């Protein structure tokens, strides 16, 4: 079966795609699988890992929303995967590599979304960024310190998915664009449902270019990438579409992400995460065994970030309550 996949890749993929046979490999040698390519194995490992499952209880934008239909970090990840695969298919790139990068790109994200990331970055003297932490998750933290031993192309795409980064493969570039496309559009939808903005608040010049709803905007953006990049060694939008997309992103930061309601919730998250950070810093013996062992080879702040960033929102609240909130006693 793997030979059939390799033949399909060789026959139909773009000359600029990263073919499975050309992977630079893993950190540690493994016997090849007769059924799956290396990138397919990576995708499967990510789906089955603990960090991936925890994404379902991590904030995307809204802190512990009461409705069932707001995005979480997991649904965001699935959105990114779908958009990235559409881009890869249109450009004849490697969909398996693209999907693996997309599914793993936010494994290192903190509880409480980007608020949690900002808080840990302030608490840790060396800083904290979720994309680098995602690489740390797959290379080390999963499997009790063994990591997932993913191919270097997948890890590169995971670490370099942010706007300011530069992945080495076109598949990684597709995921980076898909991440932006996904969060801009689904965060707008959630903000409208949450009553933070209305459809009429969206910049009219952007809507005229991109479309009046998220489905049309995503289609416009993906189609623009195809028109600009098909048959070329790049993955980029046409300039007018890219400019409109970035203006829409700026609007989100101004009107949603920096809204006083979110800032108020971030203050609560700050008090909680800061308290947990300081508590464990003063009581290292209270850390789970794996993280106590990690202290033998890593500094305290790195270990604390490893532990706290891996928490889901609910687990962080539960842990905070267990440590700091008095219990009721039956007398």
N, C-alpha and C positions, 0 to 999 in steps of 0.2 A: 504493500500500500504506500509506504514512504517513497519508494522508487517512482510510483505513479505521480505522486505530488511533486517530486523533484523534476520529473519530465514536464509536467504542466508548467511549473515555474520557468523552466528553461525555454519553453516554447512560447509562452504567452506574456510573461512579465516584461516590463520596460527594461531596456538596457541600464537604466539608472536605478532600478529597484535592487534591494539587498536580497539576494537569493539565499535560501537556507544552506546550500552547500558552501557558501562563501563566508559563513560566520567565523569570527575570530575565535569563538569557543567560550569556555567557561573558566572560572578561577581554578576549579578542580576537575580533573579528568573523570569522565563517566562513559560507560559503555553506551553505544548508540541504541536507540529504540528502533525495532524493525517496523513499527507502525507509524510513528509520528516523527516529524522533523523537530529539530531543536527548538524552533520558535513555537511550534505547537505544544511541545512539552512545557515550555515556559508559561504559555497562556494557562494551561491546565494547573500548574503549580500555584500560580497566583490566585486563581479562582478558589482553590481548596485551602489556601492559607488562612490563619487566624486573623491577620491584619485586614484581609479583604472582608471577612464576615463582620468585623467591628465597624466597618464604614456605614452600615445600616443605621447605627445609633450615633453618628457624628453629624454635627451641624454643617449645612451648606451655607445658608445665610441666616435663616430664622432659628433662634434659640428655642429648642423644645417646642415646636409649634403644636397647637391643639388639633389642627386639621390633619387628615390622612394624606392629603394630596400635595403637600409641600415637598420640595426636593430635600433629600439628605445627601451626604457625601457619597453614598452608594448609588443612588439614582443619578447623581451627577456623573459618576464614573461610567455608568452604563450609557448615558447620553453621549459622553465623549467617545466611547467606543463605537457607537453607532455612526456618529458623524465622521469619525476618523476612518472607519472602514469604507464609508461611502466615498470619501476622498481617495483612499487607496485603490478602490475598485475602478474609479473613473480614470485614474492615472496609471493603471496597471502596475501598482506597487504591491509589495508583499503584505497581504491582508493579515496573515498570521502574526507577523512581526508587529504590525500596526496595532492589532488587537491586544497583544501582550503588553505593549508599552502603555496603551490607554487604560487597561484594567489595573495596571500597577502604579500609575502616575501619582496617585494621592494616598498610597498606603501609609506614608509617614505623617499624614495630616493630624493636627491636634484636635482635642475636643473643643467645641465652641468655635469652629471655623477659623477664619483668619484672625479673629480676636485672640484665640488661644495661641496662634503662631506669634503674634506681636508680643504677647505677655511673656512667653518662654524666651523670645529673643532678647527681651529686656532683662530677664532674670539671669540668663546664662551670659557670663562675661564674653564668651566666644560667639554669642549670637545663636540663632536657630532659624533655619529655613526648611519648609516642609519638603521641598523637592530633594534636597540633600538627605534629609531624614528618610525619605522613601527609599533611596538607594541603600541607606544603612539598614533598613528593615529587610530588604531582600538579600543583602550580602551577609548580614550578621544576625539580626535579632530574631528572625523566624527560626523555627526548629531548635529552640534552646541554644542559640549561638552558632548553629551550623549554616544558617541562611538557606536560601532557595537555590543557590548555585546557578543563577540564570546566565544566559549568554550576555556578552558584553554589549551587544547592540541594544538589547532590551534595557539593560541598566543605564546605558548612555541616554536613551530616549526618556527614561523615567527621570533621571537627574536633571536633564536639560529641557524639560517641557515648558518652563516659564517663558514669558514674552521676551525677557532679556537674554535668554540662553540661545545656544546654537547647536542643535543635535547634529551628529555626524551622518545620519541616514535621512533620506527623504521620508521614510516612514515616521521617524521621530519628529520631523518638521510637520507632517500631517497631523500628528497627535497634538502638537503645540498649538496649531491653528484651530483644531477641533475643540480643544479645551476652551479657548476664547469664544468660539462660536457658541458652544453649549452654554457656558455660564452666563454670557450676556443675555441670551434669549430666555433661558429658563428662570434666571433671576428677575428679569422684567416681568414674566408671568406671575411669579410668586409675589413680587412687590405689588402688582395690581390686585391680586386676590387678597393680599393682606391689607389693602387700603392705604398703602404708603404713597402710591402714585395712581394716576388714571391713564388710560390710553391717550388722552388728549395732552398729557404732560410730555410725551415723548417728542424729541426734536423733530419738527416737521420735515426738515431737509433730509434727515436720515431716513425717515419713514418713506418719503417719496422715492428714494433710491433703493432701499432695502426691502420694503414691504410692510404692510400694516399689521401683520401678525407673525408670531414666531416661526410658524411653518414656512411662510413665504420668505422670511428673512434668512432662515437657514438654507433654503433652496437657492436663494440669490447668492449667498456667500460661497456655498459649495460649487455652484455652477461657475462662479467667477474664478475660483481656483482652477477648475478644469480648463477654462478658456485661456487663462494666463500661463498655465504650466504644462499642459498636455504635450508630451513628446520632448520635454525640456528637463534639464537637470536642476529643477527647482520645484518648490511647492509654495506658491504665493498667490494672493488675490490681485485682481486688477486694482490699479491705484485708486480710482474713484470709490470702489466698493470698500477697499481697505480703509480709506480715510473716513467714510461714513461709519464703518464699524468701530473705529477708534473713537469717534465723536460720541457714539452711543455708549461705549464703555466709559468715557469720561462722565457722561450724564449719570450713569449708574453710581459711580463713585461719589458724585456731588449730591445726588438726590436720594440715594438709598443707603449705600454702605456707610456714608458719613452722617446719616440721619441721627438726630439726638436720641431717638428711641433705641437704636442699635448701640450707640455710645453708652447709654444707660445700662444696657444689658452687659456690655463689655466691662463696665466698672464692677458689676457683680461677679462676672467671670474672673476678673483680675483678682479680686479679693479671695476667691476660692482657690485659684491656681497658685497664687502667691503664698497662701497659707499652707497648702499641701507641699509646695516646694520647700518652704522654710522648715516645716515639720519633719520631712524626711531628711533634710540636710542635718538637722539636729538629732535625728533618730535613725541612723542608717541601718540599724539592726531590725527596724520595722519593715524594711523593703522586702519584697518577695525574694526567695532564695536565688533565683537566676540573676537578679540585679545586684544582690550582695556579692555574688561570685564575680560579676562584671567589674566590681570595684578593684579587683586585683590587677586589671589591665587597663582600666579607663578612669579618668578623673571624675570627681563627684558630680559636677555639673552635667557632664555628658550622660552619666547614668541616670540622673534625675530627669533629664529631658527624654531619655529613652523610655522611662517608665511612664511619666505623665503624658507625653505625647501619644502614647499607645492607648490611653484610656478613652473609652467612649464618653459621651456627655453624661449618660446615666450612671456609669461607673464612677466618674469623677464626683458627681453629686453624692452618690451613695458613700464613697470613701470619705468625703468631707464630713458628711453627717455622722458617720461612725466615729470619726476622730474628734470632732469639735462640738457636736450638738448633744446636750445631755439626754440620757434615756429616761423613759418613765419607769419608775420602780413600783412593784407591787408590795405593799406593806401589810 
